Amino acid sequence: MDKGFVAQASITVNAGRKKVWKALVDPAAIRRYLFGTNVESAWRKGSPIIWRGVWEGKLYIDKGIILAITPGKALRYTHFSPLSGLPDVPENYHTVSIDLTEENNLTRVALTQDGNPTEAARDHSQKNWEAMLEGLKKTVEE
């Protein structure tokens, strides 16, 4: 199955994995670094994840499912946004994977997002993820 163009972003955070993980799953922290988004999830495999907010002046409610979760190490989920203008069908969902590795109290956060239909879409997603990771770093290191 074609997964389209894959956006990739990574950053090193001056903090241990536990602290970075907490910021990845804490709704208050997420709101600070993910463009003011409100996130709801039970953070368990198979549970829904909902993002609500305003993007470029438009209200949105995005959704997905937690595919895999290993606290402190990895998170993988699907994501669909009605703002894409595409139908809500499985082939229009992205899969986002976030992996944490720690060395000497520094944590590398590596993120991929598949399902981008064009290079331009991938580049746009990649810039958004890079901005999110910068915000995550700032939030965690404060």
Rosetta blueprint (number, residue, H / E / L):
1 M L
2 D L
3 K L
4 G L
5 F E
6 V E
7 A E
8 Q E
9 A E
10 S E
11 I E
12 T E
13 V E
14 N L
15 A L
16 G L
17 R H
18 K H
19 K H
20 V H
21 W H
22 K H
23 A H
24 L H
25 V H
26 D L
27 P H
28 A H
29 A H
30 I H
31 R H
32 R H
33 Y H
34 L L
35 F L
36 G L
37 T L
38 N E
39 V E
40 E E
41 S E
42 A L
43 W L
44 R L
45 K L
46 G L
47 S L
48 P E
49 I E
50 I E
51 W E
52 R E
53 G E
54 V E
55 W E
56 E L
57 G L
58 K E
59 L E
60 Y E
61 I E
62 D E
63 K E
64 G E
65 I E
66 I E
67 L E
68 A E
69 I E
70 T E
71 P L
72 G L
73 K L
74 A E
75 L E
76 R E
77 Y E
78 T E
79 H E
80 F E
81 S L
82 P H
83 L H
84 S H
85 G L
86 L L
87 P L
88 D L
89 V L
90 P H
91 E H
92 N H
93 Y L
94 H E
95 T E
96 V E
97 S E
98 I E
99 D E
100 L E
101 T E
102 E E
103 E E
104 N L
105 N L
106 L E
107 T E
108 R E
109 V E
110 A E
111 L E
112 T E
113 Q E
114 D E
115 G E
116 N E
117 P L
118 T L
119 E H
120 A H
121 A H
122 R H
123 D H
124 H H
125 S H
126 Q H
127 K H
128 N H
129 W H
130 E H
131 A H
132 M H
133 L H
134 E H
135 G H
136 L H
137 K H
138 K H
139 T H
140 V H
141 E H
142 E L
